[in-house]
Amino acid sequence: MALSVLNENETISPVELLEKLNWRYATKKFDPTKKIPSDIWKTLEKALILSPSSFGLQPWKFFVVSDTALRKKLQAASWNQPQIVDASHLVVFAHKKGLNASDVDHFVQSLSDVRKVPLASLDGYKQMMVGFVNKAGSGFDINAWAARQVYIALGTFLTSAALLGIDACPMEGLDPDQYDQILGMTKQGYHTLCVATVGYRAADDQAASLTKVRFDQNDVVVHI
């Protein structure tokens, strides 16, 4: 399946956007025989990489689990929910634990390399970020902050999947510590937050026909 390329000034129409967001739902039953084409999947991985984060620090890692045996183990750590093994792809969203000045150094070096600017010119920005991540002694929880950034990436991923016509289900019904153990995350310095199963809905997934339940716009959107 080929992807069309938009020109710089082209956008999806408001009608198309709302249609896609109304089309998507938390898929409860995937068709295990249908796999996401490789070009579509590569695009979804790029969407993850393009997700925004505070300061641009990207305190995350996304584990794409393809191994069948591993997915069976993860299913047992996910209340035996079938999506874990039936979906075309499984992405585990994890945050970096104990983000510190060395992580800031790594980002600033990347910033210097990509934008081709001297490291010295970024020192003020670097010191500001170091001061931020070192606020832990004041009651600031850097891990909770990092987790919030990962959920931004999850939202980007789910919306991107919907725009490409790919079904998805975000899931927190799992044991994060078991996931960490199964995937060897602890030694890598990461911790599981949630997963997203993605693929194609089964024809008999009853959840697909349910009407969305959302609060009235006047109740949740406040114009001041």
Secondary structure per residue as TSV (DSSP state, phi and psi in degrees):
chain	resnum	aa	ss	phi	psi
A	1	M	-	360.0	117.7
A	2	A	-	-84.0	145.8
A	3	L	-	-95.9	135.7
A	4	S	-	-79.8	149.1
A	5	V	-	-106.2	124.9
A	6	L	-	-84.1	142.7
A	7	N	-	-71.6	165.1
A	8	E	T	-55.5	-37.5
A	9	N	T	-94.4	0.5
A	10	E	-	-84.3	143.2
A	11	T	-	-138.0	160.2
A	12	I	-	-71.6	144.4
A	13	S	-	-74.9	155.8
A	14	P	H	-56.1	-38.6
A	15	V	H	-64.1	-45.0
A	16	E	H	-62.9	-40.9
A	17	L	H	-61.0	-48.9
A	18	L	H	-66.8	-33.3
A	19	E	H	-62.4	-43.7
A	20	K	H	-66.9	-40.4
A	21	L	H	-70.6	-31.2
A	22	N	H	-74.5	-30.0
A	23	W	H	-69.8	-37.8
A	24	R	-	-72.4	152.2
A	25	Y	-	-159.4	168.6
A	26	A	B	-76.5	97.8
A	27	T	-	-65.1	123.3
A	28	K	S	-93.8	-24.0
A	29	K	S	-138.1	116.2
A	30	F	B	-97.2	155.0
A	31	D	-	-85.8	107.6
A	32	P	T	-68.1	-11.0
A	33	T	T	-88.4	-10.7
A	34	K	-	-104.8	127.0
A	35	K	-	-114.7	145.8
A	36	I	-	-71.6	127.7
A	37	P	-	-56.7	148.4
A	38	S	H	-60.9	-36.5
A	39	D	H	-68.9	-36.1
A	40	I	H	-67.0	-42.8
A	41	W	H	-64.2	-41.4
A	42	K	H	-59.5	-36.6
A	43	T	H	-65.7	-41.4
A	44	L	H	-65.7	-36.6
A	45	E	H	-65.0	-39.4
A	46	K	H	-63.5	-35.7
A	47	A	H	-61.1	-39.0
A	48	L	H	-61.1	-46.1
A	49	I	H	-63.1	-33.3
A	50	L	T	-83.8	0.8
A	51	S	-	-61.6	141.8
A	52	P	-	-78.4	154.0
A	53	S	-	-148.7	155.4
A	54	S	G	-60.8	131.9
A	55	F	G	66.4	-8.1
A	56	G	G	80.5	15.0
A	57	L	-	-72.4	-21.4
A	58	Q	-	50.4	62.0
A	59	P	-	-82.8	55.9
A	60	W	E	-145.2	169.3
A	61	K	E	-150.1	144.1
A	62	F	E	-117.9	114.7
A	63	F	E	-96.2	112.0
A	64	V	E	-92.7	111.3
A	65	V	E	-99.4	114.1
A	66	S	-	-107.4	-28.1
A	67	D	-	-61.0	124.8
A	68	T	H	-62.9	-42.7
A	69	A	H	-63.6	-40.8
A	70	L	H	-64.3	-40.8
A	71	R	H	-66.3	-33.0
A	72	K	H	-63.7	-42.3
A	73	K	H	-64.3	-41.0
A	74	L	H	-68.3	-32.6
A	75	Q	H	-61.4	-41.6
A	76	A	H	-63.5	-27.7
A	77	A	T	-91.4	8.5
A	78	S	T	-127.5	39.1
A	79	W	T	57.5	26.0
A	80	N	T	58.9	30.0
A	81	Q	-	-69.1	131.3
A	82	P	T	-67.3	-24.3
A	83	Q	H	-56.6	-31.9
A	84	I	H	-58.5	-37.3
A	85	V	H	-103.8	-23.8
A	86	D	H	-85.8	-26.9
A	87	A	S	-67.7	154.3
A	88	S	S	-60.9	-45.5
A	89	H	E	-133.0	150.4
A	90	L	E	-127.3	124.5
A	91	V	E	-117.3	125.8
A	92	V	E	-100.6	123.8
A	93	F	E	-96.0	123.6
A	94	A	E	-132.6	151.1
A	95	H	E	-110.5	153.0
A	96	K	E	-72.4	131.1
A	97	K	T	-88.9	139.4
A	98	G	T	60.5	44.3
A	99	L	-	-50.4	134.9
A	100	N	-	-144.2	-170.2
A	101	A	H	-60.2	-32.1
A	102	S	H	-65.9	-33.4
A	103	D	H	-68.5	-36.6
A	104	V	H	-64.1	-43.2
A	105	D	H	-57.1	-43.7
A	106	H	H	-61.6	-43.4
A	107	F	H	-67.0	-43.6
A	108	V	H	-64.1	-38.1
A	109	Q	H	-62.5	-42.6
A	110	S	H	-63.0	-41.9
A	111	L	H	-59.9	-42.9
A	112	S	H	-64.5	-43.2
A	113	D	H	-66.3	-46.5
A	114	V	H	-70.3	-42.9
A	115	R	H	-91.7	-3.0
A	116	K	T	55.5	51.3
A	117	V	-	-121.7	150.5
A	118	P	-	-63.3	142.0
A	119	L	G	-56.0	-39.9
A	120	A	G	-59.3	-32.5
A	121	S	G	-71.0	-14.3
A	122	L	G	-101.2	5.7
A	123	D	H	-62.6	-39.7
A	124	G	H	-62.2	-44.7
A	125	Y	H	-63.3	-41.8
A	126	K	H	-61.2	-47.2
A	127	Q	H	-64.4	-35.0
A	128	M	H	-64.1	-43.3
A	129	M	H	-68.4	-39.9
A	130	V	H	-60.5	-42.7
A	131	G	H	-61.2	-36.1
A	132	F	H	-67.3	-50.5
A	133	V	H	-70.5	-17.8
A	134	N	T	-92.2	13.1
A	135	K	G	-79.8	5.6
A	136	A	G	-54.5	-35.4
A	137	G	G	-66.4	-16.9
A	138	S	G	-93.2	13.3
A	139	G	T	94.9	-0.4
A	140	F	-	-77.0	132.0
A	141	D	-	-102.9	101.6
A	142	I	H	-65.8	-30.4
A	143	N	H	-69.8	-38.6
A	144	A	H	-65.8	-38.1
A	145	W	H	-63.5	-45.4
A	146	A	H	-61.9	-39.0
A	147	A	H	-61.6	-39.7
A	148	R	H	-63.5	-34.3
A	149	Q	H	-66.0	-38.5
A	150	V	H	-64.0	-36.4
A	151	Y	H	-68.0	-26.9
A	152	I	H	-63.2	-42.9
A	153	A	H	-64.0	-38.2
A	154	L	H	-60.6	-45.2
A	155	G	H	-61.8	-42.1
A	156	T	H	-60.1	-43.0
A	157	F	H	-64.5	-46.1
A	158	L	H	-64.2	-41.9
A	159	T	H	-67.0	-41.2
A	160	S	H	-62.0	-42.1
A	161	A	H	-60.9	-44.7
A	162	A	H	-61.4	-42.0
A	163	L	H	-64.8	-25.7
A	164	L	T	-94.8	3.2
A	165	G	T	75.6	26.6
A	166	I	-	-106.0	131.7
A	167	D	E	-78.4	151.1
A	168	A	E	-151.4	157.8
A	169	C	E	-141.9	110.9
A	170	P	E	-75.7	138.5
A	171	M	E	-138.8	128.3
A	172	E	-	-111.5	0.3
A	173	G	-	-78.9	74.2
A	174	L	S	-157.5	168.2
A	175	D	-	-100.2	102.7
A	176	P	H	-57.6	-39.4
A	177	D	H	-65.8	-37.6
A	178	Q	H	-65.7	-40.6
A	179	Y	H	-59.3	-45.6
A	180	D	H	-57.9	-41.7
A	181	Q	H	-68.8	-46.3
A	182	I	H	-63.2	-39.2
A	183	L	H	-95.6	1.0
A	184	G	T	65.8	33.8
A	185	M	-	-74.9	-34.2
A	186	T	G	-56.2	-46.0
A	187	K	G	-69.1	-17.8
A	188	Q	G	-90.0	-7.8
A	189	G	T	84.8	24.1
A	190	Y	E	-123.1	160.9
A	191	H	E	-137.8	134.1
A	192	T	E	-67.3	138.2
A	193	L	E	-112.5	-50.1
A	194	C	E	-163.1	178.1
A	195	V	E	-133.7	164.1
A	196	A	E	-130.3	123.5
A	197	T	E	-96.6	136.0
A	198	V	E	-136.9	147.7
A	199	G	E	165.7	-131.7
A	200	Y	-	-131.7	132.0
A	201	R	B	-60.1	144.6
A	202	A	-	-73.6	149.9
A	203	A	T	-61.7	-27.0
A	204	D	T	-104.8	21.8
A	205	D	-	-74.4	107.0
A	206	Q	G	-64.9	-25.4
A	207	A	G	-65.4	-22.9
A	208	A	G	-64.9	-27.7
A	209	S	G	-95.6	-1.7
A	210	L	S	-74.6	138.7
A	211	T	-	-70.8	136.0
A	212	K	-	-63.0	141.3
A	213	V	-	-113.2	108.7
A	214	R	-	-132.4	144.2
A	215	F	-	-63.9	154.6
A	216	D	-	-62.1	142.2
A	217	Q	H	-54.5	-37.0
A	218	N	H	-67.1	-19.7
A	219	D	H	-86.6	-22.9
A	220	V	H	-118.8	-16.1
A	221	V	-	-109.7	119.3
A	222	V	-	-111.6	120.7
A	223	H	-	-98.1	123.3
A	224	I	-	-115.2	360.0
